[in-house]
């Protein structure tokens, strides 16, 4: 049996570099860079300018299988792209191209999906346009990689299972079985890592506290006029691509955070991680009966609906019915908890006096054990 361990805090370590020069808007910096070619040196200069202007989010994740390292991921993301640049100096030294470049960097938070800020419709610089497109595409790809790494640990590191009362019973067919109580809730550490990542990656966000959201939900379900319902709905953001309802560790009241992605590719990726490949959305709850040494004597797996923790709202606007599943807008409900009882049969080959413990593990599905 493969055992997966995450040597990280809530499956990722999020570290944001010191952002002494970080701004929300447009910033100009002069940087120096080198490369084996002009294009390589220019790209290095753009990266340095973006990081100087807006800082960088670094995510690290280790995964081990016993003593073997199976995954070592480190990604970084800067929420900005190049809108203008001027090469001030260029020279060759030690077979490398050295550049000094004055770069204008814009934050993706204010981009509003706009790639051009042309002074006139007739004046477009193709090289600068290329730089704008390339740096924003790279920014989006890096953002997707970091967000994907956090979501990849769902549900194994996102959900926490605790066992409750255990009782040995005899079935009507005179077969022994264990009735196991359990509870499952969402990890606060995983949720806060997800929120911190979304705050950086999403191009726009909205937030309202739990009380406001309850009022909004009450109004939208009432017989108030359509205009009143629309006005109240806007308090918590209009149809975000993703929403996370949770209570921060330092907060007195819960909040509902809405996030808007730059394009549909990010939404596709998020849904691939949160939705089950087949059938209803669910996760596997693996139960192992162990002896005093921790060896597995017998096991069983149960599919548990995940809709308590991850819901989906219908897609925005018009859409093809064949695309409905991948365009649904996920809602993480991090304060939910489910409780229940499982009946685990004990095979005849398992001596009852050898059973010393029960271990419960979260899996993506019962097909993964």
NUVOGU-761691 format. One line per 5 residues: number of its first residue (from 1); their letters; for each residue x, y, z of C-alpha. Coordinates in pm, whole numbers, plus 50000, padded with zeros to 5 digits. Example, Ala and Ser with C-alpha at 12.3 -4.5 7.8 and 13.67 -1.06 7.14 Angstrom:
BEGIN
1	AS	51230:49550:50780 ~ 51367:49894:50714
END
This chain:
BEGIN
1	XXXXX	50000:50000:50000 ~ 50130:50342:49906 ~ 50142:50596:50185 ~ 50157:50965:50096 ~ 50303:51216:50335
6	XXXXX	50330:51591:50291 ~ 50628:51747:50468 ~ 50471:52091:50453 ~ 50232:52310:50648 ~ 49884:52244:50503
11	XXXXX	50048:52079:50200 ~ 50228:52395:50097 ~ 50457:52653:50245 ~ 50361:53000:50131 ~ 50630:53264:50163
16	XXXXX	50593:53612:50022 ~ 50915:53803:49974 ~ 50958:54147:50128 ~ 50778:54390:49899 ~ 50930:54724:49988
21	XXXXX	50869:54856:49638 ~ 50540:54675:49574 ~ 50257:54887:49438 ~ 49910:54833:49302 ~ 49920:55010:48967
26	XXXXX	50191:55101:48716 ~ 50555:55128:48808 ~ 50876:55203:48614 ~ 51210:55046:48708 ~ 51553:55028:48547
31	XXXXX	51714:54684:48559 ~ 52022:54510:48423 ~ 52025:54154:48289 ~ 52228:53919:48076 ~ 52169:53622:47848
36	XXXXX	52310:53409:47572 ~ 52096:53603:47324 ~ 51919:53937:47307 ~ 51578:53774:47363 ~ 51705:53576:47664
41	XXXXX	51857:53887:47822 ~ 51539:54085:47756 ~ 51322:53815:47915 ~ 51550:53810:48221 ~ 51517:54188:48247
46	XXXXX	51136:54166:48233 ~ 51130:53902:48508 ~ 51359:54108:48731 ~ 51150:54423:48675 ~ 50823:54247:48762
51	XXXXX	50969:54095:49079 ~ 51123:54426:49188 ~ 50796:54611:49132 ~ 50543:54368:49272 ~ 50730:54106:49473
56	XXXXX	50701:53731:49431 ~ 50494:53454:49591 ~ 50696:53135:49645 ~ 50534:52798:49701 ~ 50721:52483:49801
61	XXXXX	50583:52131:49832 ~ 50752:51802:49918 ~ 50589:51460:49895 ~ 50748:51135:50009 ~ 50669:50767:49970
66	XXXXX	50840:50605:50269 ~ 51200:50723:50239 ~ 51173:50796:49866 ~ 51109:51152:49747 ~ 50831:51136:49487
71	XXXXX	50772:51506:49437 ~ 50969:51825:49491 ~ 50788:52132:49359 ~ 50886:52494:49397 ~ 50700:52759:49201
76	XXXXX	50689:53134:49202 ~ 50439:53389:49083 ~ 50438:53764:49036 ~ 50105:53934:48971 ~ 50219:54170:48697
81	XXXXX	50323:54206:48334 ~ 50525:54441:48111 ~ 50336:54722:47938 ~ 50630:54925:47798 ~ 51008:54911:47787
86	XXXXX	51314:55090:47646 ~ 51660:54940:47599 ~ 51899:55202:47738 ~ 52226:55015:47699 ~ 52345:54701:47519
91	XXXXX	52692:54543:47504 ~ 52860:54201:47475 ~ 53091:54064:47744 ~ 53222:53708:47784 ~ 52999:53585:47499
96	XXXXX	52687:53716:47674 ~ 52451:53998:47586 ~ 52419:54255:47865 ~ 52123:54494:47873 ~ 52010:54789:48079
101	XXXXX	51636:54830:48032 ~ 51379:55078:48159 ~ 51061:54873:48210 ~ 50703:54975:48286 ~ 50522:54712:48492
106	XXXXX	50148:54695:48556 ~ 49977:54489:48824 ~ 49743:54220:48695 ~ 49499:54329:48966 ~ 49422:54641:48761
111	XXXXX	49459:54480:48418 ~ 49089:54404:48374 ~ 49180:54173:48087 ~ 49324:54469:47890 ~ 49653:54403:47714
116	XXXXX	49685:54740:47541 ~ 49690:55090:47678 ~ 49761:55250:47340 ~ 49795:55627:47322 ~ 49617:55624:46986
121	XXXXX	49444:55352:46789 ~ 49692:55404:46504 ~ 50009:55373:46715 ~ 50089:55013:46812 ~ 50445:54891:46870
126	XXXXX	50456:54524:46771 ~ 50764:54445:46983 ~ 50608:54600:47293 ~ 50279:54425:47221 ~ 50470:54095:47201
131	XXXXX	50634:54166:47538 ~ 50297:54245:47695 ~ 50139:53924:47567 ~ 50436:53700:47654 ~ 50479:53829:48009
136	XXXXX	50107:53812:48087 ~ 50079:53459:47944 ~ 50378:53351:48154 ~ 50223:53515:48460 ~ 49898:53322:48408
141	XXXXX	50079:52992:48353 ~ 50288:53039:48668 ~ 49973:53129:48862 ~ 49797:52815:48737 ~ 50098:52601:48837
146	XXXXX	50099:52734:49195 ~ 49721:52710:49237 ~ 49726:52360:49088 ~ 49989:52250:49340 ~ 49766:52359:49630
151	XXXXX	49457:52195:49482 ~ 49643:51874:49396 ~ 49646:51790:49767 ~ 49262:51782:49772 ~ 49110:51587:49935
156	XXXXX	49398:51403:50111 ~ 49538:51711:50286 ~ 49228:51928:50261 ~ 49000:51706:50471 ~ 49062:51584:50825
161	XXXXX	48897:51264:50948 ~ 48858:51170:51314 ~ 48729:50838:51440 ~ 48455:50823:51700 ~ 48302:50542:51903
166	XXXXX	48383:50188:51785 ~ 48149:49899:51859 ~ 48174:49528:51768 ~ 47846:49380:51645 ~ 47713:49060:51491
171	XXXXX	47509:49075:51170 ~ 47190:48876:51108 ~ 47407:48639:50905 ~ 47619:48587:51221 ~ 47916:48770:51076
176	XXXXX	48118:49004:51301 ~ 48157:49366:51196 ~ 48271:49692:51346 ~ 48045:49995:51361 ~ 48273:50299:51346
181	XXXXX	48176:50657:51415 ~ 48360:50929:51223 ~ 48369:51303:51157 ~ 48523:51486:50860 ~ 48596:51857:50836
186	XXXXX	48808:52089:50620 ~ 49164:52163:50730 ~ 49206:52526:50839 ~ 49572:52520:50729 ~ 49482:52398:50379
191	XXXXX	49204:52654:50350 ~ 49428:52943:50451 ~ 49695:52828:50205 ~ 49430:52818:49930 ~ 49297:53163:50019
196	XXXXX	49646:53314:50028 ~ 49723:53167:49686 ~ 49392:53282:49536 ~ 49448:53632:49673 ~ 49765:53648:49463
201	XXXXX	49655:53460:49151 ~ 49301:53593:49090 ~ 49290:53921:48899 ~ 49004:54046:49116 ~ 48829:53944:49437
206	XXXXX	48542:54039:49666 ~ 48462:53964:50028 ~ 48180:53996:50277 ~ 48135:53862:50628 ~ 47910:53574:50723
211	XXXXX	47635:53795:50866 ~ 47614:54003:50546 ~ 47604:53689:50335 ~ 47320:53547:50546 ~ 47120:53869:50494
216	XXXXX	47190:53860:50119 ~ 47081:53496:50094 ~ 46761:53580:50284 ~ 46675:53868:50052 ~ 46750:53675:49732
221	XXXXX	46517:53393:49844 ~ 46240:53631:49952 ~ 45961:53796:49752 ~ 46144:54130:49722 ~ 46159:54294:49381
226	XXXXX	46415:54178:49123 ~ 46591:54517:49152 ~ 46629:54484:49530 ~ 46760:54130:49498 ~ 47020:54241:49242
231	XXXXX	47137:54529:49461 ~ 47181:54302:49763 ~ 47355:54030:49560 ~ 47625:54278:49457 ~ 47727:54321:49823
236	XXXXX	47913:53988:49805 ~ 48031:54016:49446 ~ 47856:53931:49123 ~ 47892:53564:49023 ~ 48261:53506:49098
241	XXXXX	48443:53218:48928 ~ 48520:53065:49268 ~ 48414:53130:49624 ~ 48565:53025:49958 ~ 48350:53046:50272
246	XXXXX	48570:53015:50579 ~ 48673:53165:50912 ~ 49032:53286:50937 ~ 49230:53185:51245 ~ 49247:53548:51365
251	XXXXX	48888:53643:51278 ~ 48579:53669:51499 ~ 48334:53600:51219 ~ 48340:53397:50900 ~ 48379:53553:50556
256	XXXXX	48282:53468:50201 ~ 48558:53547:49950 ~ 48482:53558:49577 ~ 48757:53527:49314 ~ 48758:53617:48945
261	XXXXX	49004:53443:48710 ~ 49169:53602:48407 ~ 49037:53334:48169 ~ 48854:53001:48156 ~ 49171:52790:48153
266	XXXXX	49216:52850:48525 ~ 48854:52753:48595 ~ 48897:52432:48391 ~ 49206:52344:48597 ~ 49034:52414:48931
271	XXXXX	48735:52198:48841 ~ 48958:51910:48730 ~ 49107:51901:49080 ~ 48780:51942:49272 ~ 48543:51726:49068
276	XXXXX	48537:51348:49057 ~ 48633:51193:48725 ~ 48313:50984:48712 ~ 47971:50997:48873 ~ 47877:51216:49167
281	XXXXX	48146:51421:49335 ~ 48282:51224:49630 ~ 48598:51116:49811 ~ 48714:50781:49944 ~ 48730:50704:50316
286	XXXXX	48971:50415:50363 ~ 48938:50216:50687 ~ 49221:49985:50792 ~ 49213:49735:51077 ~ 49560:49702:51228
291	XXXXX	49741:49482:51478 ~ 49952:49602:51770 ~ 50249:49661:51535 ~ 50045:49878:51299 ~ 50030:49617:51024
296	XXXXX	49710:49612:50816 ~ 49497:49304:50878 ~ 49195:49405:50671 ~ 49055:49714:50507 ~ 48745:49860:50349
301	XXXXX	48670:50177:50154 ~ 48358:50393:50142 ~ 48264:50665:49893 ~ 48149:50977:50082 ~ 47969:51263:49899
306	XXXXX	48189:51574:49887 ~ 47902:51817:49824 ~ 47908:51914:50193 ~ 48250:52071:50140 ~ 48262:52160:49769
311	XXXXX	47950:52284:49597 ~ 47909:52413:49243 ~ 47705:52702:49107 ~ 47587:52712:48748 ~ 47818:52874:48490
316	XXXXX	47794:53242:48412 ~ 47621:53364:48097 ~ 47546:53133:47806 ~ 47719:52799:47773 ~ 47707:52470:47586
321	XXXXX	47540:52196:47792 ~ 47835:51968:47712 ~ 48060:52220:47889 ~ 47839:52271:48193 ~ 48048:52051:48424
326	XXXXX	48384:52212:48348 ~ 48238:52565:48358 ~ 48063:52529:48695 ~ 48181:52773:48961 ~ 48311:52596:49273
331	XXXXX	48226:52703:49628 ~ 48452:52577:49909 ~ 48250:52551:50231 ~ 48534:52523:50478 ~ 48325:52539:50797
336	XXXXX	48111:52236:50721 ~ 48146:51908:50907 ~ 47993:51570:50838 ~ 47946:51285:51085 ~ 47831:50931:51037
341	XXXXX	47882:50561:51106 ~ 48045:50294:50893 ~ 47997:49920:50907 ~ 48325:49739:50840 ~ 48297:49364:50796
346	XXXXX	48572:49143:50936 ~ 48684:48855:50711 ~ 48700:48505:50851 ~ 49078:48492:50799 ~ 49132:48780:51046
351	XXXXX	49172:48665:51409 ~ 48965:48897:51622 ~ 49217:48889:51905 ~ 49482:49036:51667 ~ 49277:49349:51595
356	XXXXX	49428:49630:51800 ~ 49345:49951:51614 ~ 49154:50130:51341 ~ 49309:50378:51097 ~ 49107:50608:50871
361	XXXXX	49256:50778:50565 ~ 49114:51023:50309 ~ 49160:50924:49942 ~ 49053:51081:49615 ~ 48845:50770:49549
366	XXXX	48819:50410:49660 ~ 49000:50311:49343 ~ 49314:50473:49489 ~ 49439:50266:49783
END
